Each structure stands twice: as structure tokens, then as C-alpha cells.
Amino acid sequence: MEADHSYPTDGDHHGDVRLSVAADPDTAMIELEVRGRWNRRLSLDVYCALRDCLAEHPLALIIDLHGLIDADAGSTPMWLAAGQAVRRLRPPALLALSMPPTRQLASRMRRLGAVQFLSLHPTMQQARDATAGKLPALDRLQLWRLRPDPGSAAVAGDAVAVACAAWNLPELVEPGRQIVGELVANAVAHAGTDMTLTMSVRGRGLHLAVHDGDQRLPATPAAADRGLGLVESRASAWGAMPTRDGKVVWALVRPRPDGSIHYAAGRPPTASGAEQSSAEIHSRPGADSPARWWRSSQ
């Protein structure tokens, strides 16, 4: 994950203020870089980005805080809330923070016992190495080198049926076929590159990710009955994220406890300020994030 996909924020413009995000579809890890002076605007942007990242239900989230200016450790509640949020995922995810160990923020996190539910590392490489060694085994199937032609959507649909049969998820075959067909068709129409389809079990749901070689993120869909609009209406959550060599567009399909399929139903209310953002982080969306955008229904 070496790509630098940066998004300027509307916060303090004295210095380099940005959030950068990158996903690794092979390991199901996400990296988030936070750079700039900690203030109300950056707090809300980070809150939205964290919710977005957790919506994908990654196995691990690594946050680079080397560029964060936070002399009084005011961002501490945000990282504590993130640590609690990753533990609520099923299965739980790993959270690692990278920052200089001499900073006030690192000292405060250690004093508050944050290392019980997240890890602190002095460098990003140490954070990556330590996290990679703790990643749980992932039930995953991949379909490599899908060609950018219309027939690939049907091939991907057949692969979803095979995956659902292997993982005893018969109720997800039909929605999974529809969703992956639209994801692949969108990549064929707009990216025009070879694709990799990754299917994995996330909790009781089926996670579908199409990785292509075009870093342009898709536009918010207008129609609900075709294309990515159909994905939005049928998936429990979905979104897009840059990778080091393109992007990944993903969707999560989950059954409800009664056996019905959990479909999305629009965008819930957004967070209104930094007070809400530092209190608790849920894996559901708010305002369009500077990191990426997605939709979900809880």
C-alpha cells in the first residue's frame, strides 16, 4: 500500500492538512494517514473516514499519525473510540496507531490503558509487520484476471454461486450474483482494465470486492434499478477505496436474523459536530468522507 491518495479537508489551512487512505484487497487491511492540526473540522473528517473504513469490515486498520499536530493530545477520545469500534465488529478487527513514542498523545494513550485494545508503534513499517503477524485466517476465494468484456459479469456471478455453496450461504446467492454482476459491469464500462474478484466471509455476511487498475472512484449513483444504484439498493453496505495500483469497489451482503436479506435503505443522519465525533464511532456512514464514500443500512 504505497499509493498516496490525498484528499484536502476544510479545516486549518496553516500547513498540510489532509486525510489519505489506501486499501490492500489481498490482506483486507486499510491504512489511513491523518496530517494537520487537530481541530473541530479535522475531528469530524476523521470521524467520517473511520466510519467509512470500518464499514468495509477490514481485518486490520493502521493509522499513521506522524503528520498530526496535537500538542495537548486532544485527539485521544477519537482513537479510544476507534479501538472500541473495531472490537464491536464480528469478527473483531485489529487497530494499530503509528506515531513518535515521545509525543504527548502516545504517553496519554499508554496512561489510559489503550494498549489493551489497540497497538502503538513508532514507525509505519513496524505497525505493518506487527499487524500482519496477527491477522486471522480469512475464508476467501479469488478470481484473477477477469477480462474487461461483458461476459465477465456472468463469470463473476458463477464464482459467487460457488463461494456461497462452499460457505453454506444459499440465501446470498441471488443477491450476490446481482451485486457482483453490476460491480464487474461498472468496471468494464469505466475502468477498462483486467479485474480481480475477491469473495470472503465477514461475520455472517458475504464480502465482494472488484479490484481494477483505474484509480478514479465511481460517482454517486443516480438510478436505483441499475448499475451501482442497484448495488446500493441491494447491499447492506458498499463503497470504493483507492489501492496502490487502482481501486477496489466492494459490497457487503448480510442476512438478517430472520433469514431475510439485509438491504440498504438510504443514508442515515450525519454527525453534527466534533462532540458527536469523539464520543463513539459506528460502522455506518455520515457525510461524504474525504477518504471515500459509501452507503449502508444498519
Secondary structure, DSSP 8 states (H G I E B T S, - for coil): -----EEE-SS--SS--EEEEEEETTTTEEEEEEEEE--HHHHHHHHHHHHHHHHT--SEEEEE-TTEE-TT-TTHHHHHHHHHHHHHSSS--EEEEE--TTSHHHHHHHHTTGGGTSEEESSHHHHHHHHHTT-----EEEEEEE-SSTTHHHHHHHHHHHHHHHTT-GGGHHHHHHHHHHHHHHHHHHT-S-EEEEEEEETTEEEEEEEES----------SSSHHHHHHHH-SEEEEEEETTEEEEEEEEEE-TTS-EE----------SHHHHTT---SS--S--SS--EEE--
